[in-house]
Amino acid sequence: MTITPKKIKRMAVYGRFIQILLLLLVFGSCNFGTPDYKLNVIIGEGVTGTPQAGEHTYKDLADVNFEYTGIDPRHTVEVFLNTIRQRSSGNFTMYTDVILLTRLVDIRGSWKMVMQQTDPSETFEFDITLNGAGLTSGTFSDSRGYNGLWTAENGIITISYTDWSGYVLNGSVFEMSGIFAVDGEDKGGWNAGRL
């Protein structure tokens, strides 16, 4: 088979046509302009709210509002935006793909407790273990041998000692911190970190 100048010209035209076709395919698959980001919402058991569960698409820099509550209104809800813990309502700006996970706050388990008395200044540190059949109440014991009852409703926790002369701790379920009183008189603050 002989290659003539006419065949070379025809092959060059076909080659150029294939190049143009490949460029169109590449550029046709590109998303020019404002990029889209995915919001994947996972709603835990016992939680309701918006955005609803599933995958949602938002434009770059779109503001997203979220609000979740417990089906049982006594329960406290926490939200994780790509593993960063948030309260149950708020907003954020889309500039990357986001996974939003909601769930009920479960404070049962072991905590490192720090109590700071203001007058006279004194710090108590000990471990405390909260037990219970549900998320709203139960019993507790601490590493010093003291015991009592706890409740966690509507975002407020109350820890009441039954055998440590009138000590009662009140505070936030979400933050696990607050104030404590002895026989009804405020004496200082407390905070607890998960062990």
Beta strands, then each sheet from edge to edge (+ up, - down):
strand 1: 36-43
strand 2: 47-50
strand 3: 54-59
strand 4: 63-70
strand 5: 77-81
strand 6: 84-86
strand 7: 89-93
strand 8: 98-104
strand 9: 109-117
strand 10: 122-131
strand 11: 137-142
strand 12: 147-153
strand 13: 156-161
strand 14: 167-172
strand 15: 177-182
strand 16: 185-194
sheet 1: 3+ 1- 8- 5+ 6-
sheet 2: 2+ 4- 7+
sheet 3: 9+ 10- 11+ 12- 13+ 14- 15+ 16- 9+
end
